[in-house]
Every structure is written in structure tokens, then in C-alpha cells.
Amino acid sequence: MGYRKDDLSIEPLTNLELAFPDKIGTMGRIIYRKEAMRFLGVTRQTIRHYEQRGFLIPLKNIVNGRVFYTEDSILSILGSKYNQTREVVLYCRSAVLGSRSNKGNSAAKRLADQVERMNEYCVRSGIRVDRVIQDVGPVNGRIAFEGHDKLLDLIMRHKVSLLVVETEDRIARWGMGDIFKRFLQWHGVDLHVASPTLYREEYKEEIKQDLTELIYEAKRVLGEI
């Protein structure tokens, strides 16, 4: 099977594009085999197993000879590969960023937008969401959040099979993120991150704010302030 060069994108897609796809060409978005492996978190052997079972139909780009799949088939695999015998939780968090007086860019507005984006993402991906947990504030470990505490409680009581977040720093910042991942593994919880890259400007601003607070705290501990 062949396709003209102008029918499809022949450049590898980023995880960001996979998480928030736009229609490309007459076939929609395509995902090359290497990117599909990375996005699904599986090996080449598993991808070939999906092909043999008919879950994925391999197509070939006649321009560069690379094997690709349609976006719909990849998202179908994504939605079925997780153990969903327990709850699937979508966790969303937004920081204040000094925007309390800016209603158009308030933390509540940005949180609502994040929840909407991620609900749409889960629908496209075939991921059943049983519960949405939301918080507003920084994840510097100094403030306890009602939603975050509820999430921890559900995980420790083995009520969660899959945790979905837009970016990893929604649940923990800096080195705490790696600790949280191990915590999830110990309790049999899969973590699915829609976009590993902090592409939104608001998230970049959060990092700047957290770094400022981190420096301030370090100076306080050292007795410099």
C-alpha cells in the first residue's frame, strides 16, 4: 500500500503532538513505529504481536520506507492495555501564579481548562475515567491539598489501577516526582502522562515561581535571610 508524499507527514511526531493531535492529510494523523513504541511504552516485539493479532495494521510510507499506523489504532491500543479492574483517576492541578485578581487567567479558570483538555484526551484515547480529582496550589511539599491527600488515600487502599495526568509535575515537583512514581509502582498503579513536555506557558511560569521559592527556602535554612 502506498501514499503520495503530500498525503501524510513524513516527520516523526512528538509526544506533545500525540497527546493533542490535529488532523493531518487524508488519513488523519499518523504515528511511526518507533514513536508508537514510545507512546505506548512497549517493545518492538510487543508492537509486532499487536500486528500479528490484528490490533494494529502496519502501513508503509513509500517515500521513506518507514512503517506507520493510524492515530485511531494507536489510541485504541492505549485504551485497552491498562488493567481497569480498579478505579481510573484523572488528577489535575493548577497553581495560583499571582493571578487571583485576573479572572480571565485565574487558577480556577486554568484548572477548568486543564480538566476539559484531559477529559477530551481520555475520550480520544479510550481511557475510562472513574474519578476526577482537582487541586489548586504549588506542589512544594509544604502545603497539604485535599485532593492530593484523597488520591494518596485511594492508592494506599488499593482502589486505583491507573492514574492519568497531563504532565508529571501535576502530582510532584523535582526529585519528589521519582519518589511518587516508585510509590505508585509499590501499590500496583500505572501512571499515564499525556504530555511529558511542559509546553504550556503557565507551566513554565510555575517552574519559575517554584524555583524562586526554593532559593528563598535555601537562604532561610542557611540563615542568610
C-alpha positions in Angstrom: 0.0 0.0 0.0 1.4 3.4 -0.9 0.6 7.0 -0.3 1.8 10.2 -2.0 4.2 12.3 -0.1 1.7 15.2 0.2 -0.9 12.8 1.8 0.9 12.5 5.1 3.5 13.9 7.4 6.9 12.1 7.0 8.4 13.7 10.1 8.4 11.8 13.4 5.7 13.1 15.8 6.5 14.4 19.3 4.7 13.1 22.4 3.0 16.5 22.6 1.5 16.1 19.1 0.4 12.6 20.1 -1.3 13.9 23.2 -3.1 16.8 21.4 -3.4 15.7 17.8 -4.6 17.7 14.9 -5.8 16.2 11.6 -3.0 15.7 9.1 -3.7 14.8 5.5 -6.4 12.5 4.2 -5.6 9.7 6.7 -5.6 11.9 9.8 -2.5 11.8 12.0 0.0 9.0 11.5 2.4 7.6 14.0 5.6 5.8 13.0 6.6 2.5 14.7 9.3 4.0 16.9 7.0 6.8 18.1 4.2 4.3 18.7 6.5 2.1 20.9 7.5 5.2 22.9 3.9 6.4 23.3 2.5 3.0 24.3 5.5 2.2 26.5 6.1 -1.2 24.8 8.9 -3.0 23.0 9.2 -3.7 19.2 8.3 -7.4 20.0 5.0 -6.3 21.6 4.2 -4.0 18.6 4.7 -6.9 16.2 2.5 -9.0 18.5 -0.2 -6.4 18.1 0.2 -6.5 14.3 0.0 -10.3 14.3 -3.2 -10.3 16.3 -4.7 -7.7 14.0 -4.8 -4.9 16.6 -2.5 -2.7 14.5 -2.4 -2.6 10.7 1.1 -1.7 9.6 1.3 0.7 6.6 4.4 1.8 4.8 5.4 5.2 3.6 6.6 4.7 0.0 8.7 7.8 0.2 11.0 6.7 3.1 10.0 3.0 3.6 9.0 3.6 7.2 6.2 1.6 8.8 3.4 3.7 10.4 0.0 3.3 12.0 -3.1 5.5 12.1 -3.8 7.5 15.2 -7.1 5.8 15.8 -5.5 2.4 16.0 -2.8 3.6 18.4 -5.3 5.2 20.7 -7.5 2.1 20.6 -4.5 0.0 21.9 -3.7 2.6 24.6 -7.3 2.4 25.9 -7.2 -1.4 26.2 -3.7 -2.0 27.6 -4.3 -1.0 31.2 -5.8 -3.1 33.9 -9.0 -1.3 34.8 -10.4 -3.6 37.5 -9.9 -0.8 39.9 -10.6 3.0 39.6 -9.0 5.1 36.9 -8.3 8.5 38.3 -7.6 11.7 36.4 -5.7 14.2 38.6 -5.5 17.9 37.6 -3.7 20.7 39.5 -3.2 24.4 38.8 -1.1 26.9 40.6 -2.2 30.5 41.6 0.7 32.3 39.9 -0.3 35.6 41.4 -3.4 35.7 39.3 -6.1 36.0 42.0 -7.4 39.3 40.6 -7.2 38.2 37.0 -10.4 36.4 36.3 -9.5 35.6 32.7 -6.3 33.9 33.8 -7.3 32.7 37.3 -6.1 29.4 38.8 -9.7 28.2 38.8 -10.1 29.0 35.1 -6.8 27.4 34.1 -7.8 24.3 36.2 -11.2 24.1 34.5 -9.4 24.3 31.1 -7.0 21.6 32.1 -9.8 19.3 33.2 -11.6 19.8 30.0 -8.5 19.1 27.9 -7.7 16.0 29.8 -11.3 14.6 29.7 -11.2 15.1 25.9 -7.8 13.4 25.7 -9.1 10.4 27.7 -12.1 10.1 25.5 -9.9 10.1 22.4 -7.6 7.5 24.0 -10.4 5.2 25.1 -9.4 5.6 28.7 -12.3 5.2 31.1 -12.2 7.8 33.8 -14.0 6.9 37.1 -12.9 9.9 39.2 -11.5 13.4 38.6 -9.5 14.9 41.5 -8.6 18.6 41.4 -6.3 20.9 43.4 -5.1 24.5 43.3 -1.7 25.4 44.6 2.0 24.6 44.4 3.4 21.1 44.9 6.4 22.0 47.0 5.6 19.6 49.8 4.9 22.4 52.4 1.1 22.6 51.7 -1.3 19.7 52.1 -4.0 19.5 49.4 -7.4 17.9 49.9 -7.4 16.3 46.5 -3.8 15.1 46.8 -4.5 13.6 50.2 -7.6 11.9 48.8 -5.5 10.5 45.9 -2.9 9.1 48.3 -5.7 7.5 50.4 -7.2 5.8 47.4 -3.8 4.5 46.3 -2.9 3.1 49.7 -6.2 1.4 50.0 -5.6 -0.3 46.6 -8.5 1.4 44.9 -6.6 2.8 41.9 -5.4 0.9 38.8 -4.4 3.9 36.6 -3.5 7.5 37.4 -3.7 9.9 34.4 -2.1 13.4 34.5 -1.4 16.0 31.8 2.3 16.4 32.9 4.3 14.6 35.6 4.7 17.8 37.7 0.9 17.9 38.3 1.5 15.4 41.1 5.0 16.2 42.3 7.9 18.5 41.5 11.6 18.0 41.2 13.0 14.8 42.8 9.7 14.1 44.5 8.3 13.0 41.2 10.6 10.0 41.0 9.7 9.0 44.6 6.0 9.3 43.7 6.5 7.0 40.7 8.0 4.4 42.9 5.2 4.8 45.4 2.7 4.1 42.5 4.7 1.1 41.5 4.7 -0.3 45.0 0.9 -0.1 45.1 0.3 -1.5 41.6 -0.8 1.7 40.0 0.1 2.6 36.3 0.9 6.2 35.6 -0.1 7.6 32.2 1.4 11.1 31.3 -0.4 12.7 28.4 2.4 15.2 27.7 5.9 14.6 29.1 6.9 18.1 27.9 5.9 21.3 29.8 4.7 23.0 26.7 2.1 25.4 28.2 3.3 28.9 29.2 1.5 28.6 32.6 3.6 25.5 33.5 6.8 27.3 32.6 5.7 30.2 34.9 5.0 27.6 37.7 8.6 26.3 37.4 10.0 29.9 37.7 7.8 30.5 40.8 8.8 27.2 42.4 12.5 27.9 41.8 12.2 31.3 43.4 10.5 29.8 46.5 13.2 27.0 46.6 16.0 29.6 46.6 14.2 31.6 49.3 13.8 28.5 51.4 17.5 27.5 51.0 18.6 31.0 52.1 16.3 30.7 55.1 17.8 27.4 56.1 21.3 28.7 55.7 20.4 31.7 57.9 21.1 34.2 55.1 17.6 35.9 55.5 
